Amino acid sequence: MTKQATAAPVPFLDLKVQFAALERELRPALDEVLTNTAFVLGPAVQRFEAAFAAYCGVQHCVGLNSGTSALHVALLCLGVGAGDEVIMPAMSFIATAWPVLYLGAKPVFVDIDPRRYTLDPAKLAAAITKRTKAIIPVHLYGQCADMDPILRIAAEHGIPVIEDAAQAHGATYRGRKAGALGRMACFSFYPGKNLGAYGEGGAVTTNDAELADLARQYRDHGQKTRYVHERLGFNYRMDGFQGAVLGVKLRHLDSWNAGRRRAAALYDQRLADTGVTTPAPCRDGDHVYHIYAIRTPRREELRAILQESGVGTNLHYPIPIHLQKPFAACGYGPGSFPVSEELGQTELSLPMYAELTPEQIDRVAGVIRSATR
């Protein structure tokens, strides 16, 4: 057995080490929810909503039960319905597109920029039609999309922009935080996110008070006053426990993101001469490295070697949305979006979390160096 194989494993994600550091803060926050029996919405959720809105630099945050629900609610608030079209990148997690189908609308996909892996503004205008009701740029892997040209094109056509910020908690673009760039923004607090709940969670942020009020109604069975249901509604409410956990963890988000950037910088150095393509963060903002995504044509071979050596990896995302079966009716096929498809075939996600040590990064890089020598 090789030395690399006998060394301690490097997990793709380690939530246990984060919990160990936070336990003393978390226990009282959870105990408060238990004592108050405020298990659905309640004071802990309200405090988190206020704190996260302030953090993002917006007026309103509406806590929800998942990022998918957040996207659904945002589209509902903007009146998207049957026969409408919603533009989004072909490369994202499938949840970006699900709510469009829920509403009977059509996802219209656009290829990504080969450098930042987000919606290519140069391809946006050609995708707009009279039926376009919204545009959803995705801040993929922790880097904001190139929002200024996207917002400019959208404004020229009178189309609202919804940020999919599920992977970009704390990321910035030209001095503005993700969540404050579009008409609305949607976050996921899935446990593995930079700001993760201990279960499912999501939120919508906006500066529009009317849209925030609508979002609160949609999440709570369409009611503005209890038992007075003014519109179609859903049970999309955030749990009190998740509000408590997120309220504690939000205080640490900036330091965790700084830790991720330090880890990414070390990866960049250690992998510089290995032949793999490392992320190329743009100078117009702060990348928060939800995912540290490398690219290599030998992806499957390298992934197997890393796994054998005790290094966890993942793929984000091997099959772009337009090639997934539920979206076949949209009319796209292989070759429709070559940049997205090439990324899907070559991307490999390495271990990335704030507590990742230099020794762990050295070990991951050492395995890659040996494999690519």
C-alpha positions as CSV (number, residue, x, y, z in Angstrom):
1,M,0.0,0.0,0.0
2,T,1.3,3.4,-0.9
3,K,2.1,6.2,1.6
4,Q,-0.8,8.3,0.1
5,A,-3.2,5.5,0.6
6,T,-2.3,5.0,4.3
7,A,-2.6,8.6,5.2
8,A,-5.7,10.0,6.9
9,P,-8.6,10.4,4.5
10,V,-9.5,13.9,3.2
11,P,-13.3,14.2,3.0
12,F,-15.0,16.2,0.3
13,L,-16.8,18.1,3.1
14,D,-16.5,17.9,6.9
15,L,-19.5,19.3,8.7
16,K,-18.4,17.6,12.0
17,V,-15.4,19.8,12.5
18,Q,-17.5,22.9,12.0
19,F,-20.1,21.7,14.5
20,A,-17.5,20.9,17.1
21,A,-16.3,24.6,16.9
22,L,-19.9,25.9,17.1
23,E,-21.6,23.6,19.6
24,R,-21.4,26.0,22.5
25,E,-23.1,28.7,20.5
26,L,-25.6,26.4,18.9
27,R,-27.0,24.7,22.0
28,P,-28.5,27.8,23.6
29,A,-30.0,29.0,20.4
30,L,-31.7,25.6,19.8
31,D,-32.8,25.4,23.5
32,E,-34.5,28.8,23.1
33,V,-36.6,27.4,20.2
34,L,-37.5,24.3,22.4
35,T,-38.4,26.5,25.3
36,N,-40.6,28.8,23.3
37,T,-42.0,25.9,21.2
38,A,-41.6,28.2,18.2
39,F,-41.0,25.4,15.7
40,V,-42.3,27.0,12.5
41,L,-41.2,30.5,11.7
42,G,-41.2,32.4,15.0
43,P,-38.6,34.7,16.6
44,A,-35.5,32.8,15.6
45,V,-36.5,33.0,11.9
46,Q,-37.4,36.6,12.1
47,R,-34.1,37.5,13.7
48,F,-32.2,35.6,11.0
49,E,-34.3,37.3,8.2
50,A,-33.4,40.7,9.5
51,A,-29.7,39.8,10.0
52,F,-29.4,38.2,6.6
53,A,-31.1,41.1,4.8
54,A,-28.7,43.5,6.5
55,Y,-25.8,41.3,5.6
56,C,-26.8,41.2,1.9
57,G,-27.5,44.9,1.9
58,V,-31.2,44.7,1.1
59,Q,-34.4,45.7,2.8
60,H,-36.2,42.3,3.0
61,C,-35.4,38.6,3.5
62,V,-38.1,36.0,3.5
63,G,-37.1,32.6,5.0
64,L,-38.3,29.5,3.3
65,N,-37.9,25.7,3.5
66,S,-35.5,25.3,0.5
67,G,-33.7,27.1,-2.3
68,T,-36.0,25.4,-4.8
69,S,-39.0,26.8,-3.0
70,A,-37.3,30.2,-3.1
71,L,-37.0,30.1,-6.9
72,H,-40.6,29.0,-7.2
73,V,-41.8,31.8,-4.9
74,A,-39.8,34.4,-6.8
75,L,-41.2,33.4,-10.1
76,L,-44.7,33.4,-8.6
77,C,-44.2,36.9,-7.3
78,L,-43.1,38.1,-10.7
79,G,-46.2,36.6,-12.3
80,V,-44.5,33.8,-14.4
81,G,-47.1,31.4,-15.7
82,A,-48.1,29.0,-18.4
83,G,-46.6,29.9,-21.8
84,D,-44.0,32.3,-20.5
85,E,-40.3,31.8,-21.0
86,V,-37.5,32.1,-18.4
87,I,-33.8,32.4,-19.5
88,M,-31.1,30.7,-17.5
89,P,-27.7,29.1,-18.0
90,A,-27.6,25.5,-19.2
91,M,-25.0,24.7,-16.5
92,S,-26.4,24.7,-13.0
93,F,-28.0,22.3,-10.5
94,I,-31.3,21.2,-11.9
95,A,-33.3,23.0,-9.1
96,T,-32.7,26.3,-11.0
97,A,-35.0,25.0,-13.7
98,W,-37.6,22.9,-11.8
99,P,-39.9,25.8,-10.7
100,V,-40.2,27.0,-14.3
101,L,-41.7,23.7,-15.2
102,Y,-43.9,23.8,-12.1
103,L,-45.5,26.9,-13.4
104,G,-46.1,25.6,-17.0
105,A,-43.5,28.0,-18.4
106,K,-40.5,27.1,-20.6
107,P,-36.9,27.2,-19.6
108,V,-34.7,28.9,-22.3
109,F,-31.1,28.0,-21.9
110,V,-28.0,30.0,-22.7
111,D,-24.4,28.8,-22.7
112,I,-21.9,29.9,-20.1
113,D,-18.8,32.1,-20.2
114,P,-15.8,29.7,-20.4
115,R,-13.8,31.7,-17.8
116,R,-16.3,32.3,-15.0
117,Y,-18.8,29.4,-15.8
118,T,-21.8,31.7,-15.5
119,L,-24.4,32.9,-18.0
120,D,-22.6,34.5,-20.9
121,P,-24.0,38.0,-21.4
122,A,-22.9,38.0,-25.0
123,K,-25.4,35.2,-25.7
124,L,-28.3,36.7,-23.7
125,A,-30.0,39.1,-26.1
126,A,-30.4,36.5,-28.8
127,A,-32.4,34.3,-26.3
128,I,-35.0,37.0,-25.5
129,T,-38.4,36.8,-27.1
130,K,-41.8,38.5,-26.5
131,R,-42.6,35.7,-24.1
132,T,-39.5,36.2,-21.9
133,K,-40.8,36.9,-18.4
134,A,-37.6,36.6,-16.3
135,I,-33.9,36.0,-16.4
136,I,-32.1,33.8,-13.8
137,P,-28.3,34.1,-13.8
138,V,-26.7,31.6,-11.5
139,H,-23.7,32.5,-9.4
140,L,-22.1,29.1,-9.9
141,Y,-19.5,27.6,-7.6
142,G,-19.3,30.8,-5.5
143,Q,-18.6,33.5,-8.1
144,C,-21.1,36.0,-9.2
145,A,-22.3,36.1,-12.8
146,D,-21.2,39.2,-14.8
147,M,-24.2,41.1,-13.7
148,D,-23.8,44.6,-15.1
149,P,-24.3,43.6,-18.8
150,I,-27.0,41.1,-17.8
151,L,-28.9,43.8,-15.9
152,R,-28.4,46.3,-18.7
153,I,-29.8,44.0,-21.3
154,A,-32.7,43.0,-19.1
155,A,-33.5,46.7,-18.4
156,E,-33.5,47.4,-22.1
157,H,-36.2,44.8,-22.5
158,G,-38.1,45.5,-19.3
159,I,-37.4,42.0,-17.9
160,P,-36.8,41.3,-14.2
161,V,-33.7,39.5,-13.1
162,I,-33.7,36.8,-10.3
163,E,-30.3,35.9,-8.9
164,D,-29.8,32.2,-8.2
165,A,-27.4,32.8,-5.3
166,A,-27.6,29.3,-3.8
167,Q,-23.8,28.9,-4.1
168,A,-22.8,32.4,-3.4
169,H,-23.4,33.4,0.2
170,G,-21.2,36.4,0.8
171,A,-19.8,36.7,-2.7
172,T,-19.5,40.2,-4.2
173,Y,-19.7,41.8,-7.6
174,R,-18.3,45.3,-8.0
175,G,-18.7,46.1,-4.3
176,R,-22.3,44.7,-4.1
177,K,-23.2,41.4,-2.4
178,A,-24.9,38.5,-4.1
179,G,-28.6,38.9,-3.1
180,A,-28.7,42.6,-3.8
181,L,-28.0,42.7,-7.5
182,G,-31.3,41.7,-9.1
183,R,-35.0,42.4,-8.6
184,M,-35.1,39.3,-6.3
185,A,-32.5,36.8,-5.3
186,C,-32.8,33.2,-4.1
187,F,-30.6,31.3,-1.6
188,S,-30.4,27.7,-0.5
189,F,-29.2,26.9,3.0
190,Y,-28.7,23.2,2.3
191,P,-26.2,21.8,4.9
192,G,-23.2,21.8,2.6
193,K,-23.5,25.4,1.5
194,N,-21.1,28.1,2.8
195,L,-24.0,29.2,5.0
196,G,-25.8,25.9,5.7
197,A,-28.7,24.9,7.9
198,Y,-29.0,21.6,9.8
199,G,-31.6,20.4,7.3
200,E,-33.3,22.2,4.4
201,G,-33.7,25.9,4.2
202,G,-33.9,28.8,1.7
203,A,-34.7,32.5,1.4
204,V,-35.7,35.2,-1.0
205,T,-34.1,38.7,-0.7
206,T,-35.4,41.9,-2.3
207,N,-35.6,45.6,-1.9
208,D,-39.2,45.6,-3.1
209,A,-41.6,45.6,-0.1
210,E,-44.6,44.4,-2.2
211,L,-42.7,41.4,-3.6
212,A,-41.5,40.5,0.0
213,D,-45.1,40.7,1.2
214,L,-46.2,38.4,-1.7
215,A,-43.4,36.0,-0.9
216,R,-44.6,35.8,2.7
217,Q,-48.1,35.0,1.6
218,Y,-47.0,32.3,-0.9
219,R,-44.8,30.6,1.7
220,D,-47.7,30.4,4.2
221,H,-50.7,29.0,2.4
222,G,-51.5,32.3,0.7
223,Q,-52.6,34.0,3.8
224,K,-51.8,37.5,4.9
225,T,-54.1,37.3,8.0
226,R,-54.5,33.9,9.6
227,Y,-57.2,31.8,8.0
228,V,-57.9,34.5,5.4
229,H,-56.4,33.0,2.2
230,E,-56.1,35.6,-0.5
231,R,-54.3,33.5,-3.2
232,L,-52.9,30.1,-4.0
233,G,-50.4,29.3,-1.3
234,F,-47.8,26.7,-0.3
235,N,-46.3,25.3,2.9
236,Y,-42.8,26.7,2.3
237,R,-42.2,28.0,5.8
238,M,-38.8,27.9,7.5
239,D,-38.4,25.9,10.7
240,G,-37.5,27.6,13.9
241,F,-34.5,25.4,14.4
242,Q,-33.1,26.3,11.0
243,G,-33.6,30.0,11.8
244,A,-31.7,29.5,15.0
245,V,-28.8,27.6,13.4
246,L,-28.5,30.1,10.6
247,G,-28.5,33.0,13.0
248,V,-25.5,31.6,14.8
249,K,-23.7,30.6,11.6
250,L,-24.2,33.9,9.9
251,R,-21.9,35.5,12.4
252,H,-19.0,33.3,11.1
253,L,-19.7,33.4,7.4
254,D,-17.1,36.0,6.5
255,S,-14.4,34.2,8.3
256,W,-15.4,30.9,6.8
257,N,-15.3,32.5,3.3
258,A,-11.9,33.9,4.0
259,G,-10.8,30.4,5.0
260,R,-12.1,29.0,1.7
261,R,-10.2,31.7,-0.2
262,R,-7.0,30.8,1.6
263,A,-7.6,27.1,0.8
264,A,-8.2,28.0,-2.9
265,A,-5.0,30.0,-3.1
266,L,-3.0,27.1,-1.7
267,Y,-4.7,24.8,-4.2
268,D,-3.8,27.2,-7.0
269,Q,-0.1,27.2,-6.0
270,R,0.1,23.4,-5.5
271,L,-1.6,22.6,-8.7
272,A,0.1,25.2,-10.9
273,D,2.2,22.8,-12.9
274,T,0.1,19.6,-12.9
275,G,-1.8,20.2,-16.1
276,V,-5.2,20.5,-14.6
277,T,-7.2,23.7,-15.1
278,T,-7.8,25.5,-11.9
279,P,-10.6,28.1,-11.3
280,A,-10.1,31.6,-12.8
281,P,-11.7,34.1,-10.4
282,C,-12.5,37.4,-12.0
283,R,-11.2,40.7,-10.6
284,D,-14.7,42.3,-10.3
285,G,-15.6,40.6,-7.0
286,D,-15.0,38.1,-4.2
287,H,-15.2,34.5,-5.1
288,V,-16.4,32.4,-2.0
289,Y,-15.4,29.0,-3.4
290,H,-18.5,27.0,-2.5
291,I,-16.9,24.6,-5.0
292,Y,-13.3,24.3,-6.0
293,A,-13.7,23.1,-9.5
294,I,-10.8,21.9,-11.6
295,R,-11.0,20.7,-15.2
296,T,-9.2,17.8,-16.8
297,P,-9.9,15.5,-19.8
298,R,-8.7,12.6,-17.6
299,R,-11.5,13.3,-15.0
300,E,-12.7,9.8,-14.4
301,E,-9.2,8.4,-14.1
302,L,-8.1,11.1,-11.8
303,R,-11.2,10.8,-9.7
304,A,-10.6,7.1,-9.2
305,I,-7.0,7.6,-8.2
306,L,-8.1,10.3,-5.6
307,Q,-10.8,8.0,-4.2
308,E,-8.3,5.1,-3.9
309,S,-6.0,7.5,-2.0
310,G,-8.7,8.5,0.4
311,V,-9.6,11.8,-1.1
312,G,-13.2,12.7,-1.5
313,T,-14.4,14.4,-4.7
314,N,-17.7,15.3,-6.4
315,L,-19.0,16.3,-9.9
316,H,-20.9,19.6,-10.5
317,Y,-22.6,18.8,-12.9
318,P,-21.9,16.0,-15.3
319,I,-25.1,16.4,-17.3
320,P,-26.2,19.9,-18.1
321,I,-29.9,20.7,-17.6
322,H,-30.8,20.8,-21.2
323,L,-29.7,17.2,-21.6
324,Q,-31.8,15.9,-18.7
325,K,-34.9,13.9,-19.6
326,P,-37.5,16.1,-18.1
327,F,-36.3,19.0,-20.3
328,A,-36.3,17.1,-23.6
329,A,-39.4,18.9,-24.7
330,C,-37.4,22.2,-24.7
331,G,-35.9,21.0,-27.9
332,Y,-32.2,21.0,-27.2
333,G,-29.8,18.2,-27.9
334,P,-26.1,17.4,-27.6
335,G,-23.9,20.2,-29.0
336,S,-26.5,22.9,-28.2
337,F,-24.3,24.5,-25.5
338,P,-20.7,23.4,-26.1
339,V,-19.1,25.3,-23.2
340,S,-21.6,23.9,-20.7
341,E,-21.2,20.4,-22.1
342,E,-17.4,20.5,-22.0
343,L,-17.5,21.6,-18.4
344,G,-19.9,18.8,-17.6
345,Q,-17.5,16.3,-19.1
346,T,-14.2,17.6,-17.5
347,E,-15.1,19.3,-14.1
348,L,-13.9,17.7,-10.9
349,S,-14.7,19.2,-7.5
350,L,-11.9,18.8,-4.9
351,P,-12.4,19.0,-1.1
352,M,-13.3,22.5,0.0
353,Y,-14.4,23.9,3.4
354,A,-13.1,26.6,5.7
355,E,-11.4,24.2,8.1
356,L,-9.4,22.4,5.4
357,T,-5.7,22.4,6.5
358,P,-2.6,23.1,4.4
359,E,-1.5,19.5,5.1
360,Q,-4.7,18.2,3.7
361,I,-4.4,20.4,0.6
362,D,-0.8,19.3,0.2
363,R,-2.0,15.7,0.2
364,V,-4.7,16.2,-2.3
365,A,-2.3,18.1,-4.6
366,G,0.4,15.4,-4.1
367,V,-2.0,12.7,-5.3
368,I,-2.9,14.8,-8.4
369,R,0.8,15.6,-9.0
370,S,1.7,11.9,-8.9
371,A,-1.2,11.0,-11.2
372,T,-0.5,13.6,-13.8
373,R,3.3,13.3,-13.8
